[in-house]
Amino acid sequence: MMTDITNKGTTTTETPLTESKDSQSKAIKEHLLSGKSLTPLEGLNLFNSWALAQRIHELRRDGLPIITEMIMLDSGKRVAKYSINSYI
């Protein structure tokens, strides 16, 4: 649910944290279960998730067998790439 907040003539839109967190987790879970992988930048772009590692941790805690592979970007930076083992 979106709530409009007006403050000193400026209007912003705010999403309650729990709704955003729950909807992000559900979308991330569906993405991974479809056989796709996910990096932090993809998590931000696809699901507006600034806390992908936290969502992954929660999904693992709920029993989803997510694996992490560290990959090297063209820039030389190492990032996590999350996926689900295709053998489940």
WOGI-V77163 format. One line per field, one symbol per residue. ss: DSSP state (H for helix, E for strand, C for the rest). psi: psi as a letter, one per 20 degrees, with the letter a starting at -180 (. if undefined). burial: I if it has 9 or more other ideal C-beta (glycine too) atoms within 8 Angstrom, else O. A space follows every 50 residues. Layout:
ss->???
psi->???
burial->???
This chain:
ss->CEEEEEECCEEEEEECHHHHHHHHHHHHHHHHHCCCCEEHHHHHHHHCCC CHHHHHHHHHHCCCCEEEEEEECCCCCEEEEEEECCCC
psi->pqppppolippqpppqgggggghggggggggghijqrprhhhhgghjkoi lghggggghghjjpmpqpppqprhiiqprqoqrppij.
burial->OOOOOOOOOOOOOOIOOOIIIOOIIOIIIOIIOOOOOIIIOOIIOOIOIO OIOOIIOIIIOOOIOIOOOOIOOOOOOOIIIIIIOOOO
